[in-house]
Amino acid sequence: MFFSQAGARPRMWEASPSEHKKWVEVFKACDEENKGCLSRENFKVAVVMLFGYKPSKIEADAVMSSVDPNTSGILLKEFLDIVRKKKEAQLYWNEIRHIFTAFDRHYRGYLTLEDFKKAFKQVAPKLSERIILEVFRDICSS
């Protein structure tokens, strides 16, 4: 939460050629009728194959509402863009989880003010304690 409020954004990430090939193969495997696009249900199957979870109704609705209404589903180019964005988000949250875990030395699932201060002393030693306290309070009141 702190990182998103501070304005951090996922970096642009490019798939390796083998990963890109895998995404295309999954698209083709899920395009059962060879229409060149995925229906809502086929999209869900593709997400399960690539990410290991079934998208919620809300996620599927959001994806389908972004599709060109003149097509009968998600085109390959759109699919690849969606998958790339999902992969970027996954990597971003994994990075945040890793950083948080590094500072949660007692494995409590939360950071105390003391944990927070120690973390900032390591990553931003010149930052004043007053600012660290203000940031901590802002996060806790959110």
Secondary structure as UniProt FT lines:
FT   HELIX           2..5
FT   TURN            6..7
FT   HELIX           17..30
FT   TURN            32..33
FT   STRAND          37..38
FT   HELIX           40..51
FT   HELIX           57..65
FT   TURN            69..70
FT   STRAND          74..75
FT   HELIX           76..103
FT   TURN            105..106
FT   HELIX           113..123
FT   TURN            125..126
FT   HELIX           129..141
//
